[in-house]
Amino acid sequence: MPDITPEKERSIRDKVAKLLNLNTQRGATPAEAASALAKANELLEKYNLTMDDIGGKSIDETEIISEYVPNLTYEWEMGLHSALAPHNMCMVVFIEYRTKLLIIGRRFNVIAHHLTYMWVYSQLYKQLNAQIKLEKPPNPFLWREAFFNGAAKAIRDRIDEAAHARYGVYPGCRVMVENRLGELMAEFERLFGRGTKKISRTIYSGPGYENGYASGRSVNFGDEPTIEEKKRMLNGR
């Protein structure tokens, strides 16, 4: 932690705790809750704090959980979940021949992932509809698939780029990320008795893909409508 006074440290911890308590159950919109998580995560990383340091969170909120994502219909939905999961220190696993998607992470991080997914999807969906009206593709279904595949790739690229930049500013964050990934892998192996296996996915990248990629580069991860790209991963251990 940077060299700060005890009073300043208490002030930072109180501020983070208040931000973490701003959630949809308390009347916040998904975008507002995601924005609060963004600001809390920025402070956690800047001062190398964990959720254990902050206090006020029950054990069940920081325990590791695993849950299936319900009602998945399209391949691109899995791709978007997969792209966004590392943003909130979660891991997604495709199982049963890619017919099911499992999310593993600390309970609070899994909640953050779902909030981020809803907010990002709503932005992409609006842009998709506007661009379909403009482009008038002969096959809207395939165009939509390519659009979301491109958006997922752009989001994955952005998260990777932000991670490298963040490691330069907060070098200790790399260790925290690596420790968390190891923790999630261990939980998966505990559940299934085996390691993860990389699955190659067939990505439709026809007309619409470049439109989606451009949209994925522009969506906001944490606030509405023009937050700077500050969303950070929860680092509670």
C-alpha positions in Angstrom: 0.0 0.0 0.0 1.3 3.5 -0.7 2.6 5.4 2.3 -0.6 7.0 3.8 -1.7 8.0 7.2 -4.0 5.7 9.2 -6.8 8.3 8.9 -6.4 8.3 5.1 -6.5 4.5 5.1 -9.7 4.4 7.1 -11.2 7.0 4.7 -10.3 4.9 1.7 -11.8 1.7 3.2 -15.0 3.5 4.2 -15.3 4.9 0.6 -14.8 1.5 -1.0 -17.3 -0.2 1.4 -19.9 2.4 0.5 -19.3 1.9 -3.2 -19.6 -1.9 -2.9 -22.9 -1.4 -1.1 -24.4 0.5 -4.0 -26.3 -2.3 -5.8 -29.5 -3.1 -7.6 -31.1 -4.5 -4.4 -30.7 -1.0 -3.0 -32.3 0.7 -6.0 -29.4 1.3 -8.2 -29.6 0.6 -12.0 -27.2 -2.1 -13.4 -25.1 0.7 -14.9 -24.9 2.6 -11.6 -24.0 -0.5 -9.7 -21.3 -1.3 -12.3 -20.0 2.2 -12.1 -19.7 1.9 -8.3 -17.8 -1.4 -8.8 -15.5 0.4 -11.2 -14.6 3.1 -8.7 -14.2 0.6 -5.9 -11.9 -1.6 -7.9 -9.8 1.4 -8.9 -9.2 2.2 -5.2 -8.6 -1.5 -4.4 -5.8 -1.7 -7.0 -4.3 1.7 -6.3 -3.9 1.0 -2.6 -3.4 -2.8 -2.9 -6.3 -3.5 -0.7 -8.4 -6.7 -0.6 -12.0 -7.2 0.3 -10.8 -8.8 3.6 -9.2 -5.4 4.4 -12.4 -3.5 3.6 -14.7 -5.6 5.8 -18.4 -5.4 5.9 -18.9 -8.2 3.4 -20.2 -11.5 4.7 -18.3 -14.7 4.0 -20.9 -16.0 1.6 -20.3 -12.9 -0.6 -16.6 -13.7 -1.0 -16.8 -17.5 -1.2 -16.1 -19.2 -4.5 -19.2 -20.2 -6.3 -20.0 -21.9 -9.6 -23.2 -21.5 -11.6 -24.5 -22.3 -15.0 -25.6 -19.5 -17.2 -29.3 -20.1 -18.0 -31.2 -19.6 -21.2 -28.3 -19.5 -23.6 -29.5 -19.7 -27.2 -26.8 -18.4 -29.4 -23.1 -19.2 -29.8 -22.2 -15.5 -29.6 -23.7 -15.3 -26.1 -21.1 -17.7 -24.9 -18.4 -15.7 -26.6 -19.5 -12.5 -24.9 -19.6 -14.1 -21.5 -16.2 -15.5 -22.1 -14.8 -12.1 -23.2 -16.2 -10.3 -20.2 -15.5 -12.8 -17.4 -11.8 -12.0 -16.8 -12.8 -8.3 -16.4 -14.4 -9.3 -13.1 -11.9 -12.1 -12.1 -14.2 -14.9 -13.1 -13.6 -17.9 -15.3 -16.0 -19.4 -17.8 -15.9 -23.1 -18.8 -17.7 -24.7 -21.7 -18.8 -28.2 -20.8 -20.9 -31.0 -22.4 -19.8 -30.2 -25.9 -20.3 -26.5 -25.5 -24.0 -26.9 -24.7 -23.5 -25.4 -21.2 -21.5 -22.5 -19.8 -20.2 -22.5 -16.2 -19.1 -19.4 -14.4 -16.7 -19.8 -11.5 -15.6 -16.9 -9.2 -16.1 -15.2 -5.9 -19.8 -14.6 -5.4 -19.4 -10.8 -5.5 -17.3 -11.1 -8.7 -19.9 -13.3 -10.3 -22.6 -10.7 -9.5 -20.3 -8.0 -11.0 -19.9 -10.1 -14.1 -23.6 -10.3 -14.7 -24.1 -6.6 -14.1 -21.3 -5.9 -16.6 -22.8 -8.3 -19.1 -26.3 -6.8 -19.0 -24.9 -3.3 -19.4 -22.6 -4.1 -22.3 -25.2 -6.2 -24.0 -27.8 -3.4 -23.8 -25.3 -1.0 -25.5 -24.4 -3.5 -28.2 -28.0 -4.4 -28.9 -28.9 -0.7 -29.5 -26.0 -0.3 -31.9 -26.9 -3.6 -33.6 -30.4 -2.5 -34.4 -29.3 0.9 -35.6 -26.7 -0.6 -37.9 -29.0 -3.2 -39.3 -31.4 -0.5 -40.3 -28.5 1.3 -42.0 -26.8 -1.7 -43.6 -30.0 -3.6 -44.6 -28.1 -7.0 -44.7 -29.8 -9.7 -46.9 -29.4 -12.2 -44.0 -30.0 -10.3 -40.7 -29.5 -13.5 -38.6 -25.9 -14.1 -39.9 -25.1 -10.4 -39.8 -26.1 -10.3 -36.1 -24.0 -13.4 -35.3 -20.9 -11.8 -37.0 -21.6 -8.5 -35.2 -21.6 -10.0 -31.7 -18.6 -12.2 -32.5 -16.7 -9.1 -33.6 -17.8 -7.2 -30.5 -16.7 -10.1 -28.2 -13.3 -10.1 -29.9 -12.9 -6.3 -29.5 -13.9 -6.5 -25.8 -11.4 -9.3 -25.2 -8.7 -7.2 -26.9 -9.6 -4.2 -24.7 -9.4 -6.1 -21.5 -6.0 -7.6 -22.4 -4.7 -4.1 -23.3 -6.1 -2.6 -20.0 -4.5 -5.5 -18.0 -1.0 -4.8 -19.5 -1.4 -1.1 -18.8 -2.6 -1.8 -15.3 0.3 -4.0 -14.5 2.6 -1.2 -15.4 0.9 1.2 -12.9 0.2 -1.4 -10.2 2.8 -4.1 -10.5 1.4 -6.0 -7.5 -1.9 -6.5 -9.4 -0.3 -9.2 -11.7 0.4 -11.5 -8.7 -3.2 -11.0 -7.5 -4.6 -11.8 -10.9 -2.4 -14.9 -11.3 -3.3 -16.1 -7.7 -7.0 -15.7 -8.5 -6.8 -17.6 -11.7 -5.0 -20.4 -9.9 -7.7 -20.4 -7.3 -10.4 -20.7 -9.9 -8.6 -23.5 -11.7 -8.3 -25.4 -8.5 -12.0 -25.0 -7.8 -12.8 -26.3 -11.3 -10.6 -29.3 -10.7 -12.3 -29.9 -7.4 -15.7 -29.9 -9.0 -14.8 -32.0 -12.0 -11.6 -33.9 -11.1 -9.7 -32.7 -14.1 -8.1 -29.7 -15.7 -9.7 -27.4 -18.2 -9.3 -28.2 -21.9 -9.1 -25.4 -24.5 -11.9 -25.8 -27.0 -11.6 -24.3 -30.4 -14.7 -22.4 -31.5 -15.9 -21.7 -35.0 -16.4 -17.9 -35.2 -18.6 -16.6 -38.0 -16.7 -13.5 -39.2 -18.7 -12.6 -42.3 -20.5 -9.3 -43.0 -21.2 -7.5 -39.8 -18.0 -8.6 -38.0 -16.1 -5.4 -38.5 -19.2 -3.4 -37.4 -19.3 -5.4 -34.2 -15.6 -5.0 -33.6 -15.9 -1.2 -33.8 -18.9 -1.3 -31.5 -17.0 -3.5 -29.0 -14.2 -0.9 -29.0 -16.6 1.9 -28.1 -19.0 0.4 -25.4 -18.5 1.5 -21.8 -17.9 -1.2 -19.2 -19.0 0.6 -16.1 -21.2 3.7 -16.4 -23.6 5.6 -18.5 -23.1 7.2 -20.9 -19.5 8.4 -21.1 -17.4 7.0 -18.2 -13.7 6.7 -18.8 -12.6 3.1 -19.1 -11.8 2.6 -15.4 -13.6 -0.6 -14.6 -11.3 -2.8 -12.6 -11.5 -6.4 -11.3 -12.4 -7.0 -7.7 -9.2 -8.1 -5.9 -10.7 -9.4 -2.7 -8.9 -12.6 -1.7 
